[in-house]
Structures are given as structure tokens and as C-alpha cells.
Amino acid sequence: MDRYMQWELSQTDGAVPFRASANHQHHTWAKTYHSFPELYIQPRTTEEIRKIVNLARRCRRRLVVVGCGHSPSDLTCTSSWMVNLDHYNKILKADKDSNVVVMQAGIRLYDLIAQLREYKMAMPNLGSIDNQSIAGAFATATHGSSTRHGLLSQSVLSLKIMLANGHEVTCAPEENKELFRAALVSLGALGIITEVTFQAIPAFRLQWSQSLHPLEEIVASWEKGLWTQTEFTRIWWLPYKKKVVKWRADKTDEKIRLPPANWWTGALGFHTYHILLYISTWFPRILPSLERFVLSVQYGFTHDGARTTGVQEGQAGLLMNCLYSQFVNEWAIPLEKGPEALTRLSAWFHGDNETAQIPYDLGGIYVHAPIEVRVTDTSTNRGPRPYLDNTVPDGPTLYLNATLYRPYNTDPPCRKRYYEAFEWLMKELGGRPHWAKNFSSVTKDEFRTMYPQMEDWLRVRNEVDPEGIFVGDWHRRHLLPDAEGKAVLPFEERLSRIEPAKTGGINWYGQLPAKSSSPQSSEESFDMLHEVEAEKDAVLRAGEGKAEGQR
């Protein structure tokens, strides 16, 4: 820490720790991006978080909050100050009668699941992994796979968020409603979410089965109970064999019955597949054969109708192993568009351009399998809808996830053309990309068409963080008005340069705002800004109350 920052730190309350370290190297879970924050800070109390926010303003530094970094994009990259809440992770209250749980926002989902089990509770819904923090999961619109559940944020009853002025504000459906709707999918751009009140449910077990089916059979059963006969359903599509592995599950009182283990689920299977994927980056023509190998060895399926079953604790049954570093490009489309999406994309993979009607030449590329297909339904949710909710508002939503592995951190050669074709089709079918994934071709104008309430989200964001303490290059590229490569907000961080990382992926470097000319001017500016933003905070609350009264 340089002398300037040391002086600013000396002006704060020394009784409140500032747990910062330098020389931290951050990377996404998939190691697609690497960045080098000036400071890496791990607070343990609310007062420590407040101190971080206030000190960042005095030092003119952007703040980025990161959990496991599971998003493979550069959303969490920074050369400024990175805040990690892994030590701000306690359950504060758990009501066994109502199943309402209050927790600090840094708790990882796997810790939350384990602690809820002690109270005989569970999360009602879960995505494919449990590495994320609770705040990071719902702030990026994480979802599971069930027509009886919506986004994870649907279970959030209220939030506390530390704003750029150092004030911790409560928001809920009946209090600061506009801030609540913006914060439910905040993308890290509003403030630091500090506390979450969450509606859990009684603990449960799942009885599940997975079976092999022809793609044509799945398409034919699309509107005949495929997605509604059980509480949870998801499918994995293997495009070259035109096969689908269907997984479905319901709650049960039966005893735990784990599926039979095989060599594939151990270290030998893991490394065998990893090596074969790596070979495919040089010889991609082996991928169709590798798909058949995976189907027979990983799933144990050699013929249509083959089936495995099991009974597991609910959360364990919903999780899956992501295996290796990967690009993920997931889009949400109306459920009724699913058969058309699968049929046209399948035709494109097999060179049937007349059926595919996708204006990108396949050109001999080969892709990885499986393609994950999931479903959700937010249309029955009675609570406030997030401004940046990417689901269909008036019916079920289908998610298609085009996953590409990066074996030993090596990018697959098909990525550019595959994702261009995939995204083109998704947009034609009325799709919206998952915020935390690797979309690449969506323009700001397209985002505004996709999200009619984008301006509401931007308005709230600008009201609670007018100086851009929580704004980075990702937000400017995709959401905020164009700035011709320059930082518009005083604390906003823009991309300076990128370069290939020696270990694979991209090294990301940001451009930081200039520091004040003297400590005295910094302090005076801070005090003045604090007073002004406190007034804006009061105006925000009054404005929301007025707006609600007009609705």
C-alpha cells in the first residue's frame, strides 16, 4: 500500500480492522480470465465493509465483490480493490416454524446447505453447482431446472446492501421496492449485499432416474408432460448420436440409495476423458466418437431405454460435476420454442442447412457434448420481478447451455463460429443470454430491446452509486451508455489492455482513476461527497415511496 493510501487509512477508525493484502492473483473458476487487484480485502464484520467502502471513496478506487469467480467472463476482473466475503458467512437466525433464514451474504451455497441440514431445512431449488456465494448466485440470475420453481432470487424475502455512501439500506417487496428489484439481479453494480433473508423449506430427499432416449422422442413428448410430470427435470443432449439423457426427480420418503459407482466416476475416468478432450483440440474429428464413448462409459447406456436410479438428499441430487475448465454460453428462450431450437441446431450440426436456416457455415467444426437443457417458470411468482430477469414473464422458460471444455486450459478451435451460430439462433427465437456466461454478440441496443425495464435498473443504479464505485468495463460495454473507451464516472474502471496468460486464458488489466493531488483535498472532497450522497439516499427512499403510491 502506497503512502497516499496509508495516510487515508490513518484517518479512519483504527479499531475497525482493514484486512487487505497485496499481490493477489485472481482468476475465474475456469481460468478464462486473470486479473491482479491492487488490494484483496476479506472483511469479517459489517463495520469492516463500511470502512472499505468509505476508504475506497477517499482513495478513488473501484470495488469488486467476488466469491468463487464462477462466471467465466471478465465481470469480476479488476486492477483496483477486490472484496471477498468468505469470512462474512454466518447464519444469523433460523426460524424452524417458518423456515425463514437470515444470513450474511458471503456464505457459500455448500456451507449454507450443510448448515440448513442441521435445522432440518433445505433450499427449495438449486443450480448445477454449490460453489457460489448466496449473493453471487442470485445477483447473476442463477436458476435450477423445474417448472415449479423460478430463479433462486424468488426465495429472497429481503436484503441489506451497503451503498456507495457507506449506508447499509434494507430493501424488500414493501420497503425500497425499486432498489430491491434492481438488487435481485445486481451484477455487482449497485453496492455490497451484506445480508439476505431467505425462505427455505423442510429438508427433503429426491428419488431420481435418468434414461436414454432418441432426440425425436423427446421432441414429440415436449408438450405431453416432459417438463411437468415430475418436480425436477433436465436433459443432456448428445448432438452427434441424436440422443438425449433425461433426468427427472420427485421428493420422496424412501431411504438413501446411491447409484452404482464405476471407474468413470473416479480419478481414472476423470483424467482419461480430460486427455481425450485435449487430443480433440488438435484432432477435432474424434469428437463424435468421443461422444459415443462418454455415453457408454460415463452413463453406462448402450441402448435406448437404458436407465439408472437413485435416492439422495435433495441438494446432492440436484448438483452435477462440472468436471473441467469450460466456456458456457447459456440462453433463455420461451419453452414452446424448444423443439424448433433443438431441431434446427441438430440440423446445423449434421450439415442440413435447409432445415437449420442458420446463416453460418458449419465449415467442418466439431463441438463438445452434452448440451444442457433446463427449464424454469417465474410467471407464477407473486413477488417483485427483478428488472434484469432474463426469464419469460408470461410462461415457462427453457435454457440451452452450449458448453465447451477447455482441457488443460486450452481453448477449443470451434468456439468462435459455434457461438456465433448458436447466439444468432437464440436471438431469432426471442432469447436472452445468461448474465454470468460467455455471450459475445449482443449489442447494447439489443439488450435494451430484450429488457424493457433496463432504464429502470440504470436509473436506480445511478441513484445509489452516482460516482461509479461499483462500475467496471463489463458494465460499460454491455449496459451503460457508450463512452468511447473512456471512464465517464469518477471511480469507474475501464479496460486498459489484455494479453495472453502463460497458463492459458487472458490477463486483464484495468485503468484506475487518478488520485487526489493532496490528502487534505481528498479528505475535504470525501466529507462533501458523503453529505451530498446522504441527501441522495434520503431522496431515493422518498422517491420510491412516491412511485409506489402512484402505482
ChimeraX attribute file (.defattr): number of C-alpha atoms within 10 A of each C-alpha:
attribute: neighborCount
match mode: 1-to-1
recipient: residues
	/A:1	11
	/A:2	6
	/A:3	8
	/A:4	14
	/A:5	16
	/A:6	11
	/A:7	12
	/A:8	17
	/A:9	19
	/A:10	9
	/A:11	11
	/A:12	13
	/A:13	10
	/A:14	9
	/A:15	7
	/A:16	14
	/A:17	15
	/A:18	20
	/A:19	14
	/A:20	17
	/A:21	13
	/A:22	13
	/A:23	10
	/A:24	15
	/A:25	11
	/A:26	22
	/A:27	23
	/A:28	23
	/A:29	18
	/A:30	20
	/A:31	23
	/A:32	24
	/A:33	25
	/A:34	26
	/A:35	22
	/A:36	22
	/A:37	24
	/A:38	20
	/A:39	20
	/A:40	21
	/A:41	23
	/A:42	21
	/A:43	23
	/A:44	20
	/A:45	17
	/A:46	15
	/A:47	15
	/A:48	18
	/A:49	25
	/A:50	21
	/A:51	20
	/A:52	24
	/A:53	25
	/A:54	20
	/A:55	20
	/A:56	21
	/A:57	26
	/A:58	23
	/A:59	24
	/A:60	23
	/A:61	25
	/A:62	25
	/A:63	33
	/A:64	25
	/A:65	25
	/A:66	23
	/A:67	23
	/A:68	16
	/A:69	24
	/A:70	21
	/A:71	23
	/A:72	22
	/A:73	22
	/A:74	23
	/A:75	21
	/A:76	26
	/A:77	28
	/A:78	28
	/A:79	24
	/A:80	25
	/A:81	21
	/A:82	23
	/A:83	21
	/A:84	19
	/A:85	25
	/A:86	19
	/A:87	13
	/A:88	21
	/A:89	21
	/A:90	19
	/A:91	19
	/A:92	12
	/A:93	12
	/A:94	19
	/A:95	13
	/A:96	14
	/A:97	7
	/A:98	11
	/A:99	18
	/A:100	18
	/A:101	21
	/A:102	20
	/A:103	21
	/A:104	28
	/A:105	25
	/A:106	27
	/A:107	26
	/A:108	24
	/A:109	20
	/A:110	17
	/A:111	17
	/A:112	19
	/A:113	19
	/A:114	14
	/A:115	16
	/A:116	21
	/A:117	17
	/A:118	10
	/A:119	14
	/A:120	14
	/A:121	23
	/A:122	25
	/A:123	22
	/A:124	18
	/A:125	22
	/A:126	24
	/A:127	17
	/A:128	17
	/A:129	17
	/A:130	21
	/A:131	18
	/A:132	21
	/A:133	27
	/A:134	28
	/A:135	31
	/A:136	29
	/A:137	26
	/A:138	22
	/A:139	24
	/A:140	24
	/A:141	24
	/A:142	21
	/A:143	25
	/A:144	24
	/A:145	28
	/A:146	26
	/A:147	24
	/A:148	18
	/A:149	24
	/A:150	25
	/A:151	28
	/A:152	23
	/A:153	25
	/A:154	23
	/A:155	21
	/A:156	22
	/A:157	18
	/A:158	21
	/A:159	26
	/A:160	22
	/A:161	22
	/A:162	21
	/A:163	22
	/A:164	27
	/A:165	26
	/A:166	22
	/A:167	18
	/A:168	21
	/A:169	17
	/A:170	19
	/A:171	20
	/A:172	21
	/A:173	17
	/A:174	12
	/A:175	16
	/A:176	19
	/A:177	20
	/A:178	26
	/A:179	29
	/A:180	27
	/A:181	23
	/A:182	26
	/A:183	31
	/A:184	29
	/A:185	27
	/A:186	25
	/A:187	26
	/A:188	23
	/A:189	24
	/A:190	28
	/A:191	29
	/A:192	27
	/A:193	27
	/A:194	23
	/A:195	27
	/A:196	24
	/A:197	22
	/A:198	22
	/A:199	21
	/A:200	21
	/A:201	19
	/A:202	16
	/A:203	19
	/A:204	19
	/A:205	21
	/A:206	25
	/A:207	21
	/A:208	23
	/A:209	17
	/A:210	21
	/A:211	19
	/A:212	24
	/A:213	19
	/A:214	17
	/A:215	20
	/A:216	15
	/A:217	11
	/A:218	18
	/A:219	16
	/A:220	11
	/A:221	12
	/A:222	16
	/A:223	13
	/A:224	11
	/A:225	9
	/A:226	16
	/A:227	24
	/A:228	15
	/A:229	13
	/A:230	17
	/A:231	16
	/A:232	25
	/A:233	26
	/A:234	22
	/A:235	23
	/A:236	19
	/A:237	24
	/A:238	23
	/A:239	22
	/A:240	19
	/A:241	14
	/A:242	13
	/A:243	21
	/A:244	26
	/A:245	25
	/A:246	19
	/A:247	19
	/A:248	24
	/A:249	24
	/A:250	17
	/A:251	18
	/A:252	16
	/A:253	10
	/A:254	11
	/A:255	13
	/A:256	14
	/A:257	12
	/A:258	12
	/A:259	13
	/A:260	8
	/A:261	8
	/A:262	12
	/A:263	11
	/A:264	17
	/A:265	13
	/A:266	10
	/A:267	9
	/A:268	11
	/A:269	15
	/A:270	15
	/A:271	13
	/A:272	11
	/A:273	19
	/A:274	18
	/A:275	12
	/A:276	15
	/A:277	23
	/A:278	19
	/A:279	14
	/A:280	20
	/A:281	20
	/A:282	11
	/A:283	13
	/A:284	20
	/A:285	14
	/A:286	15
	/A:287	21
	/A:288	17
	/A:289	11
	/A:290	17
	/A:291	19
	/A:292	18
	/A:293	16
	/A:294	18
	/A:295	21
	/A:296	12
	/A:297	16
	/A:298	16
	/A:299	19
	/A:300	16
	/A:301	19
	/A:302	13
	/A:303	13
	/A:304	13
	/A:305	13
	/A:306	14
	/A:307	17
	/A:308	16
	/A:309	16
	/A:310	17
	/A:311	23
	/A:312	21
	/A:313	20
	/A:314	24
	/A:315	24
	/A:316	17
	/A:317	18
	/A:318	23
	/A:319	14
	/A:320	11
	/A:321	8
	/A:322	11
	/A:323	12
	/A:324	17
	/A:325	20
	/A:326	22
	/A:327	24
	/A:328	22
	/A:329	22
	/A:330	26
	/A:331	26
	/A:332	25
	/A:333	26
	/A:334	21
	/A:335	21
	/A:336	14
	/A:337	15
	/A:338	19
	/A:339	18
	/A:340	13
	/A:341	20
	/A:342	19
	/A:343	15
	/A:344	20
	/A:345	22
	/A:346	20
	/A:347	18
	/A:348	22
	/A:349	18
	/A:350	14
	/A:351	15
	/A:352	15
	/A:353	17
	/A:354	10
	/A:355	13
	/A:356	21
	/A:357	13
	/A:358	20
	/A:359	12
	/A:360	15
	/A:361	13
	/A:362	18
	/A:363	9
	/A:364	10
	/A:365	15
	/A:366	22
	/A:367	24
	/A:368	21
	/A:369	22
	/A:370	22
	/A:371	19
	/A:372	18
	/A:373	22
	/A:374	23
	/A:375	27
	/A:376	26
	/A:377	24
	/A:378	23
	/A:379	17
	/A:380	14
	/A:381	15
	/A:382	8
	/A:383	14
	/A:384	15
	/A:385	19
	/A:386	23
	/A:387	23
	/A:388	24
	/A:389	22
	/A:390	23
	/A:391	28
	/A:392	20
	/A:393	15
	/A:394	11
	/A:395	16
	/A:396	24
	/A:397	28
	/A:398	25
	/A:399	26
	/A:400	26
	/A:401	22
	/A:402	23
	/A:403	21
	/A:404	24
	/A:405	25
	/A:406	22
	/A:407	21
	/A:408	14
	/A:409	17
	/A:410	17
	/A:411	19
	/A:412	22
	/A:413	17
	/A:414	18
	/A:415	17
	/A:416	10
	/A:417	15
	/A:418	20
	/A:419	20
	/A:420	16
	/A:421	17
	/A:422	22
	/A:423	23
	/A:424	17
	/A:425	19
	/A:426	19
	/A:427	18
	/A:428	11
	/A:429	16
	/A:430	14
	/A:431	25
	/A:432	25
	/A:433	25
	/A:434	23
	/A:435	22
	/A:436	23
	/A:437	20
	/A:438	20
	/A:439	20
	/A:440	14
	/A:441	12
	/A:442	14
	/A:443	12
	/A:444	16
	/A:445	11
	/A:446	13
	/A:447	15
	/A:448	14
	/A:449	11
	/A:450	17
	/A:451	17
	/A:452	11
	/A:453	16
	/A:454	17
	/A:455	14
	/A:456	17
	/A:457	23
	/A:458	17
	/A:459	14
	/A:460	20
	/A:461	21
	/A:462	15
	/A:463	17
	/A:464	22
	/A:465	22
	/A:466	20
	/A:467	21
	/A:468	25
	/A:469	26
	/A:470	26
	/A:471	28
	/A:472	28
	/A:473	24
	/A:474	18
	/A:475	18
	/A:476	20
	/A:477	16
	/A:478	17
	/A:479	18
	/A:480	16
	/A:481	12
	/A:482	13
	/A:483	11
	/A:484	8
	/A:485	12
	/A:486	15
	/A:487	21
	/A:488	17
	/A:489	16
	/A:490	18
	/A:491	26
	/A:492	24
	/A:493	30
	/A:494	24
	/A:495	19
	/A:496	14
	/A:497	10
	/A:498	14
	/A:499	11
	/A:500	12
	/A:501	14
	/A:502	8
	/A:503	13
	/A:504	16
	/A:505	20
	/A:506	18
	/A:507	22
	/A:508	22
	/A:509	21
	/A:510	20
	/A:511	18
	/A:512	21
	/A:513	18
	/A:514	11
	/A:515	14
	/A:516	15
	/A:517	9
	/A:518	9
	/A:519	17
	/A:520	11
	/A:521	11
	/A:522	18
	/A:523	17
	/A:524	12
	/A:525	14
	/A:526	19
	/A:527	11
	/A:528	11
	/A:529	16
	/A:530	18
	/A:531	12
	/A:532	12
	/A:533	21
	/A:534	16
	/A:535	12
	/A:536	17
	/A:537	20
	/A:538	10
	/A:539	13
	/A:540	18
	/A:541	18
	/A:542	13
	/A:543	14
	/A:544	17
	/A:545	16
	/A:546	11
	/A:547	12
	/A:548	14
	/A:549	8
	/A:550	7
	/A:551	5
